Amino acid sequence: MKQFKTESKKLLDLMINSIYTNREIFLRELISNASDAIDKLSFKSLTDPSVKLDADSLAIRLSFDKDARTITVSDNGIGMTQEELDRNLGTIAHSGSEQFKEENAAHQGDEIDIIGQFGVGFYSAFMVADRVRVVSRAFGSDQAYAWESDGVKGYSIEPAAEGERSGEDDHGTDVTLYLREADSDDPEAGESPDRFLSEWGLRDLVSRYSNYVRHPVQMMVSKSRELPRPEDAGDDYKPQYEEYQELETINSITPIWKKRSSEVEQKDYDEFYRSAFHDWVDPARTISFHAEGSLSYDALLFIPGQAPFDLYSKDYEKGLALYSSNVLIQEKCADLLPDHYNFVRGVVDSPDVTLNISRETLQQNSQLRAIARRVEKKVTSELKGMLRDDREAYEKFFDNFGRGLKFGIYNSYGSKVSELADLLLFWSAREGKMLTFAEYAEGMAEGQDKVYYAAGDSRERLQKSPVVKSAVDHGFDVLLCTQDVDEFMFQAMRSWHQDAVAGDSEHKGTDARDLELVNVSTADLDLATEDEKKAAEEATSEHKGLFDELKDALGEKVTGVRAAAGLGEAPATIAAEGPVSLEMERVIARGPEGEMAPKAQRVLQLNAAHPVFGKLVAAEEAGDKDRLKLYGDILYDQALLVEGLPIDDPVQFAKNVTELM
């Protein structure tokens, strides 16, 4: 018995137990090796006129024997001589495929696409097998040789047994794995490999990892057919069936993403999407593109027609399926998608990405970043096109995934504003429909230089809010925002950049400018008319003592009490000062901080034009401090309820209302 070259036992143990994290990939590695062997023979036929080859006969065969506990992967590729078996399988980390690629680099392309790189994929077989036997006959040779090893002590090479690869055209390689038994008494032994000893088990592995290998992967599969009806069968005859075996190609071979979009119908894309990503709804958009150059790749992306039920849960995993030369490397490569496009599904296939030794992750993140930037730009461009050309479809998309776009702006501290802001939609209080920032700007009042919004938990409540009604009555539209991320996103944005407007628009001639984003619940809002402002200023000056007494009565609940202009029919409202808005306070309070969450600096704003204000003045002039405190408490709690905020003491509020009655 020969010993493995290099520090075999340590290195082999490292590869079997450390390099690969998922032992299912053993079949992927063996099929990839078989594909390389066929490609090498194909290359030889292209470069050597004396080699006659029937290309249609080239294939990879899978078989299993449940009783013998074996799985065999066979190919009719170029095969190996005795010396090549010793060099390729006896020297760990020597890659015959990598050597072939280096020697024939100029010929790599559409016809020849060698997958192997490191020469360790073969040894993944020892993750599931306690013995591996390889029988190989080189093309043009009369003798087949058998390599055998338990992956521990060493290996042997000897002439193959009679009948093994002995036919005239029996070139190629058989790799037979003798699967180990699972030790039920050893909790660290892992799951039994028995599930691979079935037609379904092998089909599943091929479908997931090697479905698009460029050569047919064939296997004898069980089928059923109805037997002919006997001539003398009576009326009570029941159809009889028989089981039989048939050789079937179980992989798809040509991936749909390698085809040009002009060659594929949308129904084919839809079918692939539903099958590959287990969705029963067709995608809203399909994006197919190809890149060539120093980094070549094919990409097929889908924008789903509906949001996954777990999209906003902590268990949701984003990512695109990453293939290299049609072989699955990662089922969900998160680095290919930004968080705000986590809903995008699809495939990226590149022969140029630099994989690590296990082919499960990548070594050069710069390659991934380059692909990810292109993917992000393509998705952004597609969404802008949908917004421009199919508004109804886009609004449905935004209803499903708009929250993620907003979070992208907030999470990037505003750095993604230029890319994402124009994709956002908000409900217009005045127009009663969804608007973009640009559409809002088109309808702004003359001289308006701010974008006004209101944030809360209900569009209906916001629509009835005194501050929103007042803003609309004064000619200013208000964007109604009901998602928890809205207020935080606006704080990160601070402003929206309006490009210069030209053409036939009524706003033509408008220079590019930054429009400040303002919450209508802020204490320094300035939407009132000059007459309303003057009346509020006079009330503040004339009744300073009243406001001071109300502030003392309310104590730390408010930072100030003042008269406000333009409140319409509302007797009082709550506004906020400082960096924390009322909506931010509400959202943060729902989190783990709870009562420890930061509070907004609340200001009680009174409407001096409302009859209630006269009651306050009368109580203050009469020196009835108890009555004034009662009025102040009721107005404060009432204003909180209108804003959708909880009141501190509901029982006391009920008592106050009862006493007033």
C-alpha positions in Angstrom: 0.0 0.0 0.0 1.3 3.5 -0.9 1.2 6.4 1.5 -0.4 9.7 0.5 2.2 12.3 -0.4 2.6 15.4 1.8 1.4 15.3 5.4 -1.4 13.1 4.2 -3.2 12.1 7.4 -3.4 15.6 8.8 -4.3 17.3 5.5 -6.8 14.7 4.5 -8.4 14.9 7.9 -8.5 18.7 7.6 -10.3 18.4 4.2 -12.8 15.8 5.3 -13.7 17.4 8.6 -13.0 21.1 8.3 -13.0 22.5 4.7 -16.5 21.4 3.8 -19.4 22.5 6.0 -22.1 20.6 4.1 -21.4 17.0 3.3 -24.2 16.9 0.7 -21.8 18.6 -1.7 -19.8 15.3 -2.2 -22.0 14.5 -5.2 -21.5 18.0 -6.6 -17.7 17.6 -6.5 -17.7 14.1 -8.1 -20.1 15.2 -10.9 -18.0 18.3 -11.5 -14.9 16.1 -11.8 -16.7 13.8 -14.3 -17.8 16.9 -16.3 -14.2 18.0 -16.5 -13.1 14.6 -17.7 -15.6 14.8 -20.6 -14.6 18.3 -21.4 -11.0 17.2 -21.6 -11.8 14.5 -24.1 -13.9 16.9 -26.1 -11.0 19.3 -26.2 -8.7 16.5 -27.4 -11.2 15.7 -30.2 -11.1 19.4 -31.3 -7.3 19.6 -31.3 -6.4 16.1 -32.6 -8.1 15.1 -36.0 -7.4 11.4 -35.3 -9.7 11.4 -32.3 -13.2 10.5 -33.5 -15.9 11.2 -30.9 -19.6 10.8 -30.8 -20.5 13.9 -28.8 -24.1 12.8 -28.2 -22.9 9.7 -26.3 -20.9 11.7 -23.7 -22.7 11.5 -20.3 -22.4 11.1 -16.6 -24.1 8.1 -15.0 -25.3 7.7 -11.4 -26.3 4.5 -9.8 -26.7 3.1 -6.3 -27.0 -0.2 -4.6 -28.9 0.0 -1.4 -27.9 -3.5 -0.2 -24.2 -3.0 -0.9 -24.5 0.6 0.4 -22.7 2.0 -2.7 -23.1 5.0 -4.9 -21.3 5.1 -8.2 -20.5 8.1 -10.4 -19.4 7.1 -13.9 -18.3 9.1 -17.0 -17.0 8.3 -20.4 -14.5 11.1 -20.4 -10.8 11.0 -21.0 -9.9 8.7 -18.1 -6.6 8.3 -16.2 -3.5 6.2 -16.7 -1.9 4.5 -13.7 0.6 7.3 -13.4 -2.2 9.9 -13.5 -4.2 8.1 -10.8 -1.1 8.1 -8.6 -0.4 11.8 -9.3 -4.0 13.1 -9.2 -5.4 11.0 -6.3 -2.3 10.1 -4.4 -1.1 13.7 -4.2 -3.6 15.7 -2.2 -4.3 19.1 -3.5 -2.9 18.3 -6.9 -5.5 19.4 -9.5 -5.2 17.8 -13.0 -8.0 20.1 -14.1 -6.2 23.2 -12.9 -3.1 22.1 -14.7 -5.2 21.5 -17.8 -6.7 25.0 -17.6 -3.2 26.6 -17.3 -1.9 24.6 -20.2 -4.9 25.4 -22.4 -6.0 28.8 -21.1 -6.5 30.2 -24.6 -9.1 27.6 -25.4 -11.3 28.0 -22.4 -14.7 29.3 -23.5 -18.1 28.2 -24.7 -17.0 24.7 -25.9 -14.6 23.9 -23.0 -15.3 25.0 -19.4 -13.2 23.2 -16.8 -14.6 23.5 -13.3 -12.0 22.0 -11.0 -9.3 24.2 -9.4 -7.9 22.8 -6.2 -7.7 19.0 -6.5 -9.5 18.4 -3.2 -13.1 18.0 -4.3 -12.7 14.3 -4.8 -11.8 13.8 -1.1 -15.2 15.1 0.0 -16.4 11.6 -0.8 -14.8 10.5 2.5 -17.3 12.7 4.4 -19.9 10.0 3.6 -17.8 6.9 2.7 -15.4 4.8 4.6 -13.9 3.4 1.4 -13.7 4.7 -2.1 -12.8 2.7 -5.2 -11.9 4.5 -8.5 -11.6 2.4 -11.7 -10.3 4.4 -14.7 -9.2 3.7 -18.2 -7.4 6.4 -20.2 -8.7 7.2 -23.7 -6.6 5.1 -26.1 -5.3 2.7 -23.5 -6.0 -1.0 -23.3 -5.7 -1.3 -19.6 -7.9 0.0 -16.8 -6.5 0.6 -13.3 -8.2 0.7 -9.9 -7.3 3.1 -7.1 -8.7 2.3 -3.7 -8.4 3.9 -0.2 -10.1 4.2 3.2 -8.9 7.9 3.4 -6.7 7.1 6.4 -3.9 4.6 5.9 -3.1 5.2 2.3 -4.1 3.9 -1.1 -3.4 1.1 -3.5 -3.2 1.0 -7.3 -3.5 -2.2 -9.3 -4.9 -3.4 -12.6 -8.6 -3.4 -12.7 -10.5 -6.6 -12.2 -11.7 -8.6 -15.2 -14.8 -7.0 -16.7 -14.1 -3.5 -15.2 -13.8 -1.0 -18.1 -12.7 -3.7 -20.4 -14.7 -2.8 -23.5 -13.2 -1.4 -26.7 -14.6 2.0 -26.1 -14.8 1.8 -22.3 -12.7 4.8 -21.5 -13.6 6.9 -18.6 -13.8 6.6 -14.8 -16.1 5.0 -12.2 -16.0 6.3 -8.7 -17.7 4.0 -6.2 -18.4 5.2 -2.7 -19.0 2.6 0.1 -21.1 4.6 2.5 -20.4 4.4 6.2 -22.8 3.2 8.7 -24.2 5.8 11.2 -23.2 5.1 14.8 -26.4 5.6 16.8 -24.4 5.5 20.0 -22.2 8.4 18.9 -24.1 11.7 19.0 -21.2 13.3 17.0 -21.5 10.8 14.2 -24.1 13.0 12.5 -27.0 12.1 10.2 -26.9 8.7 8.5 -25.9 8.9 4.8 -28.7 6.3 4.1 -30.8 9.1 2.6 -28.4 9.2 -0.4 -29.1 5.6 -1.2 -32.3 6.3 -3.0 -33.5 7.5 -6.4 -35.1 10.5 -4.7 -32.0 11.3 -2.6 -29.7 11.4 -5.6 -32.3 13.3 -7.8 -32.5 15.9 -5.0 -28.8 16.5 -4.8 -28.4 16.7 -8.6 -31.3 19.2 -8.8 -29.9 21.4 -6.1 -26.2 21.4 -6.9 -25.5 20.1 -10.4 -28.7 20.7 -12.3 -26.9 22.8 -14.9 -23.7 20.8 -15.5 -23.2 21.1 -19.2 -23.3 17.3 -19.8 -26.3 14.9 -19.2 -26.4 13.3 -15.8 -28.3 10.0 -16.3 -29.7 7.5 -13.9 -32.0 4.4 -14.1 -35.3 5.5 -12.7 -38.4 3.5 -11.7 -41.5 4.1 -13.7 -44.9 2.5 -14.0 -47.0 1.7 -17.1 -50.3 0.2 -17.8 -50.4 -3.3 -19.2 -52.4 -4.1 -22.3 -56.0 -5.2 -21.6 -56.5 -8.9 -22.1 -58.8 -9.9 -24.9 -60.9 -12.0 -22.6 -61.2 -9.4 -19.8 -64.6 -8.9 -18.4 -66.5 -5.8 -17.6 -65.1 -5.9 -14.1 -61.5 -5.7 -15.3 -59.3 -3.3 -13.5 -56.2 -1.9 -15.2 -53.0 -3.6 -14.3 -49.6 -1.9 -14.1 -46.0 -3.0 -14.1 -42.9 -1.3 -12.7 -39.9 -0.9 -15.0 -36.5 0.9 -15.1 -35.6 3.5 -17.7 -32.4 5.5 -18.2 -33.3 9.2 -17.8 -31.4 12.5 -17.9 -32.1 14.0 -14.5 -30.5 17.4 -14.9 -31.6 20.4 -17.0 -28.2 20.9 -18.6 -28.7 24.4 -20.1 -29.5 27.1 -17.5 -32.1 29.6 -18.5 -29.9 32.5 -17.4 -27.3 31.6 -20.0 -29.8 32.3 -22.7 -30.4 35.8 -24.1 -33.7 37.4 -23.1 -34.7 37.5 -26.8 -34.5 33.7 -26.9 -36.8 33.1 -23.8 -40.5 33.8 -23.4 -41.8 35.4 -20.3 -43.8 32.3 -19.4 -40.5 30.3 -19.3 -39.0 32.8 -16.9 -42.2 32.7 -14.8 -42.1 28.9 -14.7 -38.4 28.9 -13.7 -39.1 31.5 -11.0 -42.0 29.6 -9.4 -40.1 26.3 -9.5 -36.7 27.6 -8.3 -38.0 29.9 -5.6 -41.1 28.1 -4.5 -43.6 30.9 -5.2 -47.0 30.4 -6.6 -47.3 34.0 -7.9 -45.5 35.1 -11.1 -42.8 37.7 -10.6 -43.6 41.4 -11.1 -40.5 42.0 -13.1 -37.7 39.9 -14.7 -34.2 41.3 -15.2 -31.7 39.4 -17.4 -28.3 40.7 -18.2 -24.8 39.5 -19.1 -21.4 41.1 -18.5 -18.2 40.4 -20.3 -14.7 41.5 -19.6 -12.2 41.0 -16.8 -15.2 39.7 -14.7 -17.7 37.9 -16.8 -21.1 36.8 -15.4 -24.7 36.1 -16.2 -27.5 37.3 -14.0 -31.2 36.6 -13.9 -33.1 38.6 -11.3 -36.8 38.6 -10.3 -38.8 41.2 -8.4 -41.5 39.1 -6.7 -45.2 39.7 -7.2 -45.9 39.5 -3.5 -43.9 39.8 -0.3 -42.8 36.6 1.5 -44.6 36.1 4.7 -41.4 36.3 6.7 -39.8 39.2 4.8 -39.5 41.4 7.9 -38.7 38.7 10.4 -35.3 38.0 11.8 -35.3 34.6 10.2 -35.5 35.9 6.7 -32.4 35.3 4.6 -31.6 37.5 1.6 -29.3 36.6 -1.2 -28.9 35.4 -4.8 -28.0 31.9 -5.8 -24.3 32.0 -6.8 -23.1 29.6 -9.5 -19.7 29.1 -10.9 -19.6 27.4 -14.3 -23.2 26.2 -13.8 -22.4 24.6 -10.4 -24.1 25.9 -7.3 -21.7 27.5 -4.9 -24.0 29.3 -2.5 -27.8 29.0 -2.3 -28.1 32.5 -0.9 -25.1 34.8 -1.3 -26.0 37.8 0.8 -23.1 39.9 -0.4 -24.8 40.2 -3.8 -27.7 42.3 -2.5 -28.0 45.4 -0.5 -30.4 45.2 2.4 -33.0 47.5 0.8 -33.2 45.1 -2.1 -33.4 42.0 0.1 -36.6 40.9 -1.6 -34.9 40.4 -5.0 -34.5 36.7 -6.0 -32.4 35.3 -8.7 -29.1 33.8 -9.9 -25.6 35.0 -10.7 -23.3 32.7 -12.6 -19.6 33.6 -13.1 -16.7 31.4 -14.0 -14.3 34.2 -12.9 -15.1 34.5 -9.2 -12.3 33.3 -7.0 -13.6 30.6 -4.7 -12.1 29.3 -1.5 -10.8 25.7 -1.4 -14.2 24.3 -0.5 -16.0 26.2 -3.3 -18.6 27.2 -0.7 -17.5 30.8 -0.2 -15.4 33.3 -2.1 -11.9 34.7 -1.5 -12.0 38.0 -3.2 -14.8 40.3 -1.9 -13.9 42.9 -4.5 -15.3 40.6 -7.2 -18.5 40.2 -5.3 -18.8 44.0 -4.7 -18.4 44.7 -8.4 -21.2 42.3 -9.3 -23.3 43.6 -6.4 -23.0 47.2 -7.6 -24.1 46.2 -11.1 -27.0 44.2 -9.7 -28.1 47.2 -7.5 -28.0 49.6 -10.5 -30.0 47.2 -12.6 -32.7 46.8 -10.0 -32.9 50.5 -9.4 -33.2 51.2 -13.1 -35.9 48.5 -13.5 -37.9 50.0 -10.6 -37.7 53.5 -12.0 -38.9 52.2 -15.4 -41.8 50.5 -13.7 -42.7 53.7 -11.8 -42.6 55.6 -15.0 -44.4 53.2 -17.4 -46.7 51.1 -15.2 -47.8 53.1 -12.2 -50.4 50.6 -11.0 -47.9 47.8 -11.0 -45.4 50.0 -9.2 -47.9 51.0 -6.5 -48.6 47.3 -5.8 -44.8 46.7 -5.7 -44.3 49.6 -3.3 -47.1 48.3 -1.0 -45.2 45.1 -0.8 -41.6 46.3 -0.5 -41.6 50.1 0.0 -40.8 49.8 3.7 -37.4 48.2 2.8 -36.5 51.1 0.5 -37.2 53.6 3.3 -35.1 51.5 5.7 -32.3 51.6 3.1 -32.2 55.4 3.4 -32.3 55.3 7.2 -29.8 52.5 7.6 -27.3 54.2 5.3 -27.5 57.4 7.3 -28.9 59.1 4.2 -26.1 58.1 1.8 -28.7 56.2 -0.4 -31.0 59.2 -0.8 -30.0 60.0 -4.3 -30.7 56.4 -5.4 -33.8 55.6 -3.5 -35.7 58.9 -2.7 -37.2 59.1 -6.2 -38.6 55.6 -5.8 -40.6 56.5 -2.7 -44.4 57.0 -2.6 -46.5 58.7 0.0 -50.3 59.3 0.5 -51.3 62.8 -0.3 -53.7 64.4 2.2 -54.9 66.8 -0.4 -54.9 64.7 -3.5 -56.1 61.5 -1.9 -53.6 59.3 -3.8 -49.9 58.2 -3.8 -47.3 60.8 -4.8 -43.6 60.8 -5.4 -41.5 63.7 -4.0 -41.4 65.1 -7.5 -45.2 65.0 -7.9 -45.6 66.6 -4.5 -43.2 69.4 -5.6 -45.3 70.0 -8.7 -48.3 70.8 -6.6 -46.6 73.0 -4.0 -48.0 76.4 -3.2 -46.3 79.5 -4.5 -43.3 80.4 -2.4 -43.4 77.0 -0.6 -39.9 75.7 0.1 -40.6 72.8 2.4 -42.1 69.3 2.1 -44.7 68.8 4.8 -45.5 65.4 6.3 -47.3 63.8 9.2 -46.4 60.5 10.8 -48.7 58.2 12.7 -50.2 54.7 12.9 -53.3 55.4 10.7 -53.9 57.3 7.5 -57.5 57.9 8.5 -56.5 59.4 11.9 -53.8 61.5 10.3 -56.3 62.8 7.8 -58.5 64.1 10.6 -55.6 65.5 12.6 -56.1 69.2 13.4 -52.6 70.1 12.2 -53.0 68.2 8.9 -56.5 69.7 8.3 -55.1 73.2 9.1 -52.2 72.7 6.7 -54.5 71.6 3.8 -56.9 74.4 4.6 -54.0 76.9 4.2 -53.1 75.4 0.8 -50.3 73.1 1.8 -50.3 69.4 0.9 -49.2 66.9 3.6 -47.7 63.5 3.0 -49.3 61.0 5.4 -46.8 58.4 6.6 -47.9 55.3 8.6 -44.9 53.0 8.7 -42.6 52.9 11.8 -39.5 53.7 9.7 -40.9 56.9 8.1 -40.0 59.4 10.8 -36.5 58.0 11.2 -36.0 58.0 7.4 -37.0 61.7 7.2 -34.6 62.5 10.0 -31.8 60.8 8.1 -32.8 62.6 4.8 -33.4 66.1 6.3 -34.1 67.4 2.8 -35.0 66.3 -0.7 -33.2 67.6 -3.8 -35.5 68.9 -6.5 -33.9 69.1 -9.9 -34.4 72.1 -12.1 -37.8 72.1 -13.8 -38.1 73.1 -17.4 -40.5 72.5 -20.3 -44.2 73.0 -20.2 -44.7 72.6 -16.5 -46.4 75.4 -14.6 -43.2 75.4 -12.4 -40.9 75.8 -15.4 -37.9 77.8 -14.6 -37.6 76.5 -11.1 -33.9 76.1 -10.2 -32.5 73.0 -8.6 -33.0 73.3 -4.8 -33.1 71.4 -1.6 -36.5 71.2 0.0 -36.5 70.7 3.8 -38.6 67.9 5.1 -40.8 69.2 8.0 -43.2 67.3 10.3 -46.4 69.3 10.7 -46.4 68.3 14.4 -43.3 70.4 15.2 -43.8 73.4 17.5 -42.3 76.0 15.2 -44.5 75.2 12.2 -45.3 78.4 10.2 -48.3 77.9 7.9 -50.8 80.5 9.2 -51.8 83.7 7.5 -50.4 87.0 8.7 -53.7 87.8 10.4 -53.7 84.5 12.3 -50.1 85.0 13.3 -50.8 88.5 14.6 -53.8 87.3 16.6 -51.8 84.6 18.2 -49.0 87.0 19.1 -51.4 89.4 20.7 -53.0 86.6 22.7 -49.6 85.4 23.9 -48.7 88.9 25.0 -52.0 89.7 26.6 -52.4 86.5 28.5 -48.9 85.7 29.5 -50.0 85.0 33.1 -52.5 82.4 31.8 -49.9 80.5 29.9 -47.5 80.6 32.9 -50.1 79.2 35.2 -51.0 76.4 32.8 -47.4 75.5 32.5 -47.0 75.3 36.3 -50.2 73.2 36.5 -49.0 70.7 33.9 -45.5 70.6 35.4 -43.0 68.3 33.6 -45.5 67.0 31.2 -44.8 70.0 28.9 -41.9 72.3 28.2 -44.2 75.1 27.3 -47.7 76.4 26.8 -48.4 79.0 24.0 -50.9 80.3 21.6 -50.6 78.9 18.1 -52.0 80.3 14.8 -54.1 78.5 12.3 -55.4 75.6 14.4 -58.8 75.7 12.8 -61.5 74.0 14.9 -59.2 72.4 17.3 -59.1 73.9 20.8 -55.5 72.6 21.5 -52.8 70.5 20.0 -49.6 68.8 21.1 -46.4 69.7 19.3 -42.8 68.6 19.7 -39.6 70.5 20.1 -36.1 69.1 19.7 -34.8 66.1 17.8 -37.3 63.5 19.1 -40.7 63.8 17.4 -44.0 62.5 18.8 -43.9 59.6 16.3 -40.4 58.7 17.1 -41.3 58.6 20.8 -44.2 56.3 20.0 -42.2 53.9 17.9 -39.2 53.7 20.3 -41.6 53.1 23.2 -42.8 49.9 21.5 -39.3 48.5 21.5 -37.3 47.0 24.4 -36.6 50.4 25.9 -40.3 50.7 26.9 -40.8 53.4 29.5 -37.1 54.2 29.4 -37.4 55.4 25.8 -36.5 59.1 25.1 -39.5 61.5 25.3 -40.4 64.3 22.9 -40.3 67.8 24.4 -44.0 68.4 24.3 -45.6 71.8 23.9 -49.3 72.4 24.5 -50.6 74.8 21.8 -53.8 76.6 22.4 -56.2 78.1 19.8 -56.9 81.6 21.0 -59.8 81.8 18.5 -61.6 78.9 20.0 -64.4 79.4 22.6 -62.6 77.2 25.0 -59.8 79.7 25.3 -62.4 82.2 26.7 -63.2 79.7 29.5 -59.5 79.5 30.3 -59.2 83.3 30.4 -62.3 83.5 32.6 -60.9 81.0 35.1 -57.6 82.8 35.3 -59.2 86.2 35.8 -61.4 84.7 38.6 -58.3 83.3 40.3 -59.8 79.8 40.2 -56.5 77.8 39.9 -58.2 74.5 40.5 -60.6 75.1 37.6 -57.7 76.2 35.4 -55.7 73.1 36.3 -58.8 70.9 35.5 -59.1 72.6 32.1 -55.4 72.3 31.4 -55.3 68.6 32.2 -58.3 67.8 30.0 -57.0 69.8 27.1 -53.6 68.1 27.4 -55.0 64.6 27.6 -57.5 65.3 24.8 -54.6 66.6 22.5 -52.6 63.4 23.3 -55.6 61.2 22.3 -56.0 63.1 19.0 -52.3 62.5 18.2 -52.8 58.8 19.0 -50.5 58.9 22.0 -51.4 57.2 25.4 -52.5 59.4 28.2 -50.6 59.1 31.5 -53.6 58.4 33.8 -56.9 57.3 32.0 -58.7 57.0 35.3 -57.9 60.6 36.3 -58.9 61.7 32.8 -62.3 60.1 33.2 -62.7 61.8 36.6 -61.8 65.2 35.2 -64.3 64.8 32.4 -67.0 63.7 34.9 -66.3 66.7 37.1 -66.5 69.1 34.2 -69.9 67.7 33.2 
